[in-house]
Amino acid sequence: KTEFFYPRDWRAFTVAQFVDEVDAYIRWYNETRIKMSLGGRSPIEYRKSLGLMP
């Protein structure tokens, strides 16, 4: 997502640090961020409520 990548100056990061930052952002985006279109739930909470995840 552009809001994660472009506002930062990545030159001071090593490749490993960059990968860690991207991984953390993807996990947050897919698992814990709150979306109003999902009833104020995270994507994981929403999928569990539909019975799509254990």
C-alpha positions in Angstrom: 0.0 0.0 0.0 1.3 3.4 -0.9 0.5 5.0 2.4 3.1 2.7 4.0 5.8 2.9 1.4 6.0 6.5 0.1 6.0 8.7 3.3 9.2 7.1 4.5 12.8 7.4 3.6 14.0 3.8 3.3 17.6 4.5 2.5 18.7 4.0 6.2 17.1 0.6 6.4 18.8 -2.7 5.6 17.0 -5.2 3.3 16.2 -7.3 6.4 14.8 -4.3 8.3 12.7 -3.4 5.2 11.3 -6.9 4.9 10.5 -7.0 8.6 8.6 -3.6 8.3 6.7 -4.8 5.3 5.8 -8.1 7.0 4.5 -6.2 10.1 2.4 -3.9 7.9 0.9 -6.7 6.0 0.0 -8.6 9.1 -1.6 -5.5 10.6 -3.4 -4.8 7.4 -4.8 -8.3 7.0 -5.4 -9.2 10.6 -5.9 -6.3 13.1 -7.0 -3.1 11.3 -10.6 -2.1 11.9 -12.8 -1.6 8.9 -16.2 0.1 9.2 -17.5 -1.8 6.2 -17.0 -5.0 8.2 -19.0 -3.7 11.0 -16.1 -2.2 12.9 -14.3 -5.5 13.0 -10.9 -6.6 11.8 -10.8 -8.8 8.7 -9.9 -11.8 10.9 -12.8 -11.2 13.2 -15.2 -10.8 10.2 -14.0 -14.0 8.6 -14.4 -15.9 11.9 -17.9 -14.5 12.3 -18.8 -16.0 8.9 -17.3 -19.3 9.9 -14.6 -19.1 7.3 -11.8 -19.5 9.9 -11.5 -21.7 13.0 
